[in-house]
Amino acid sequence: MEVYATTHRGLEKITAEEIQELGGKLKKYSNGRVYFKCDEKLIDKLNYHARTCERIILLLKSTKVTGLEDIYNEIKDIDFSFIKPSESFAVRSKRVGVHNFNSMDIARVAGDAIIKSYQSSAEKRLKVNLDSPDKIIRVELIHDLLLVGVDTTGDKGLHRRGYRVYQHPAPLNPTIAAALLKISNWKPENILVDPMCGSGTILVEAALMGSKIPPGRLREGGKLQFNHKLKIMGIEKFKKHVKGCQETLSRLGIDFIKVKQGDAEHLEKYVQEADNIVTNPPYGIRVGRKSKIKKLYYNFLKTAKNILTENGSITLLTPQEKILKNTASKLDYEWTETPIVYGNLPVKIFKLTV
C-alpha cells in the first residue's frame, strides 16, 4: 500500500526515521509529507505508536494539476468502490501555495467528483456527512501537486494526545516536543531538565517515551505504567503555569517528575546537573520584547553551562535565530540547526553543546 504521513515541514527526516523504525519502507519525503509503503497492520501500528506524525493517509492518487478542472477530472477517475453504499463521506482539503481559488473550492469540486465517480460505477449517490463521516477523503494541493487519500487517522490528528487539563497561552505541539527529544538524543537513563516548561508538554512526552508508552495508549484510558526511575525535572517562572503543569502530570499519574517555580536565568539554584536540557523558550515576537529575549537567552545559556554534564546538550526551538547564534557564539557553544515551520512561523531547532 502507498501511504504518506503528514508532519511539520522540516521534521520530515525525523518522522521518516520513526516510520522506518516501526516497519515502513521509506520512498521519499518533502513539504511536510513522508511517503512510504506498508500494509494495513502497519497503518494501525503507526496511528497507535507514532510520536512525530500528525496524520497517516492511504494514498489514492498523486499527480500534477493546473486548476480546479484538473482536480475534478483526476478525482473522478479514482475508484471509490471501497466506500460502502451505506457509508457516508466527507472531504477535508488543504492548500499550500498561490492559487486563484481556496481550500473550500477544492473541497466542493472534490466532493462533486467523488459523488459522480461513485454514481458511474455503483449507480448510487454517496451520502455526505461533514460532522461524523464514515470515510474521510483528504485532498491536498501542495503548489501544483495533488494528493488524494483516505485519512486513516480521523478528524482528531495524532498531535491531539488528550492529556492537557490546563490551557497555556502558547502550548507546544506534542509532535514537536517529541521531535525535540529525538533530536536531543535523550536517553531514559539521562537527567532531563526543561527550565521553561510551561504546561509541561516536553515533560509528558519524555515520560511517555522513557516509559515506552505509545501515544495511542492515552486514548484507551485506564492507568498508565510509567518508568519511575526516570530523572526528569521542570522549572517554570509563573506560578499559574506551575500549577497547570502539575495538574496535567497528576491526571496522568506521573508523580516522579518534580516541577519547581523558578527562573531559567539562574538554573544552578534549582538543579545540580543535567545531561539534556530540552525547552521551548519565549519567542519575543511582540514589539519591545527583543531586549528581554536577549537578556533571557544570554543568562539562560550562561547558567546552563554550570549544570551541563561533560557530554550534555541543550535543544530548543526559537524563531530568534540571530539572537540565539550571537549569544551562543559569545558563550563558546557549538550548535547544529534544523529549520522547521511551526504553524505558519519559520523557526529553528538548535542543539547546542559546549
C-alpha angles and dihedrals in degrees: 000000000000109000138167133198124210121223139153115296107262095030095078094108093051091048092045090054091050092050091050091049089054092050108270120141105231120224106170144311137218142139094023092308126113114197121203146146124249144139130255093266091057092050088059090045093052093048087053103038109026115110103181101038122098098192140359112218128188103224117231099168141001117185144136118261137180102204150335094299090057090047091052094048095045093050093043088059093058119101107237096177089120086078109085117230089242093054129090128218142198133196119229111192136193131185130197121183137022117318136151091238136052138235092267090057089052092050092049094049092043092050092051091049093050092050091047093047092050093047091052094053105029099025089228133107114237119231119242119217113174095181105045111007124177090221128029116205112201115209114186128178111197102186099300097343116103117204119187121182149140112264104227092181099060131221093309105074121221090255088068095089094165098221101109116109095163123061108219113197091237107026119185118237107248092225089058091046088054090048091051089054092048092049090048089056089224114179125202091246092056126094108249125196130182104192095186098037101159108181092353104254094144090047093052094045089050091050090051094046094044091049094045091238111153116225088239090064088069090063091058096061124213131099118324122220106227129188101247092193091073114118104215128149136179130203123192131177099212121068095214091055091048089053092046091049091050090050091055093048091047092051090055093047094248107149099152097071113086118208117195131188105239150122122272088211090069105038097155088069090067108022131046097194143349133192094194129024109191119176149147105224125196112283099215094212096145118093115276095018100099095084090053091048091051090053093045094048093046096048093041094052091043095052092041089064088063094060105031115109120233095276095027126136143195120223118187144157122231143149089208095090097156095048092046095048094046091049095045091048093052090052094047097248123152119213150183122209137208117194114214138165115239110190098322093322120108107224137161134228109219125195110197129192132178 
